[in-house]
Amino acid sequence: MNTTIDTIMARKSIRAFKPEPVTKEQLETLINVALTSPTARNTLNWHFTFIQNNETILEFEKDIVEGIMNGDVEVLKERTKERGNKAVYDAPLLVVISAEKTQYSHIDGGIAVQSLAIAAKSMGLDSVILGLPALVFEGNRAEHWTKELNFPKGFEFVISIAIGHGAMGGNEKALDKSKITIL
């Protein structure tokens, strides 16, 4: 038995959350996990915005959905409608990762968001990693959200993660060994 591997294998994307908040202890642990995530050349070139204010999350979600609906990707519009125009899925915690754009910023953000996802699962929480909030930072409210989420000067959205107590199960992962090459 290896609890780290078990946690990684058990983690699934959850798109429905219970209203139960993340505890102060869980929040503090997630903050510490974020801050200890590795970065290229140890630049620590990211910023984390932990949002627990439900009104802020709902306003942010509304702008994400508006960005989807104003876009030209029909399958994305249909999927969003099927999900009740949800993009954060009633999660009580949304973490938005921003960084100064470098050749490594998206890699560093990916490492951090995966660390948060695994840590959340290890504490009995669920999560879904979200890239669609990028639409908010391409729209007419980009400046508002950059300021509202306290991005440092010159930083941009990288990735985000919704965290909470899942109100649904996730899809089973198929292990497709055809995606592996061993040399």
HUPE-V190108 format. One record per run of one state. SS is the DSSP state (~ for helix, > for strand, _ for the rest). FROM is the first residue (numbers start at 1). LEN is the number of residues. If there is no record, write none. Layout:
# HUPE-V190108
ss=SS from=FROM len=LEN
ss=SS from=FROM len=LEN
This chain:
# HUPE-V190108
ss=_ from=1 len=2
ss=~ from=3 len=8
ss=_ from=11 len=2
ss=> from=13 len=1
ss=_ from=14 len=3
ss=> from=17 len=1
ss=_ from=18 len=6
ss=~ from=24 len=12
ss=_ from=36 len=4
ss=~ from=40 len=3
ss=_ from=43 len=4
ss=> from=47 len=5
ss=_ from=52 len=2
ss=~ from=54 len=16
ss=_ from=70 len=4
ss=~ from=74 len=9
ss=_ from=83 len=10
ss=> from=93 len=8
ss=_ from=101 len=4
ss=~ from=105 len=18
ss=_ from=123 len=3
ss=> from=126 len=5
ss=_ from=131 len=1
ss=~ from=132 len=6
ss=_ from=138 len=4
ss=~ from=142 len=7
ss=_ from=149 len=6
ss=> from=155 len=10
ss=_ from=165 len=1
ss=> from=166 len=1
ss=_ from=167 len=10
ss=~ from=177 len=3
ss=_ from=180 len=4
